[in-house]
Amino acid sequence: MASIRKQKSGRWRAQVRRKGRALSETFVRHEDARGWSLDAERQIDRGETPLPTRIARLRTLSELIDLHIMDMKEVGRAPGRSKDATLQMLKRDLGKLKLVEIDRERLIQFGRDRAAAGAGPVTISMDIGAIRLVMSHAAAVHGVHVKIEPIDLARIALKRLGLIGKSNERDRRPTEDELDALFAHFDANERLTIPMSRILRFAIATAMRQEEICRVTWSDYNARTKMLTIRDRKDPREKKGNDQRIPLLAVSGYDAAGLIEEQRAIRTNEDDRIFPYVHKSAGTSFTRACRDLRILDLHFHDLRHEGTSRLFEAGFEIQQVALVTGHKDWKMLRRYTHLKPEALHALADRKMTA
């Protein structure tokens, strides 16, 4: 039987004790307290768990998205720039929908609309995944009564329609002629303040990402052991605190430690970074150079691919390459094991002399 009492503050406190369950909520109006009590008793009788008032009042996808963002911020895992942009787009396009309106048909139409607007299969797949994440989070963490099955069915339908899918794995590697052209182009540009040729060589020597190269510091570098610590390395699960020590090798055609020592000659005390440059500026310089040299379909990130492949060509095993690249899933590395035919000569020579 519910108990409703007026507090000194003037608010009404409702308490429900039923079938061994004890719940309480505070309301401004007596009518709200009485209505909640009746609903709570009915839910307990049906074997359900009554939701807290603030959760029970959630009605739209936009409200669930805000709840998800708030929860993630509370545990120090606020959505990153890319994920936040996706969530904000969902609030704009679907946010006003009531939870009961998010069904298979509506999600399929959403996928069609996104495709018509120019979104690719990978992007739409991420959008549907974000909807599922928000909905399942609300159900698992807060007990919100939402249905996940329509989302899964919509994903299957959109996949059958060819509107969602995985990204095509890139296997673009720069040729030696392309690299020589890039080095000559950058070295001839006297106005360029970023040592792009050195950065490109370092990217291949270490298989590091563009942003990582422009973030490592002198305090992360151990010249005696030729080791470098990469802080907060990109990871699909948790980037923060994912530090990795990598060996600075000289097996890819470029000496990683030697390239760092070249930077020491131009080091200033104003910035502790080894390569104290804006990574986006380095990326822009690379893109512009490829355009000027008419080098087609080559991205800066392809240099990480090149560096990884060269480690395999040097004879390292998957588990050894992972110590450099930071891949946690060795399956991801398998696509880098396609060697250039020329590399077989060096591998054969090593086997003959072993």
ABEGO torsion letter per residue (X at the ends): XBBBBBBAAGBBBBBBBBGGBBBBBBBABAAAAAAAAAAAAAAAAAGBBBBBAAAAABABAAAAAAAAAAAAAAAGBBBBAAAAAAAAAAAAAAAABBAAABBAAAAAAAAAAAAAAGBBAAAAAAAAAAAAAAAAAAAAAAGBBBBAAAAAAAAAAAAAAGABEBBBBBABBBBAAAAAAAAAAAAABAABABBAAAAAAAAAAAGBBAAAAAABBAAABBAAAGBBBBBGBBBAABABGBBBBBBBBAAAGBBAAAAAAAAAAABBAABABABBBBAAAAAAAAAAAAAAAGBBGBBAAAAAAAAAAAAAAAGBBAAAAAAAAGBABAAAAAAAABBBAAAAAAAAAAAAAX
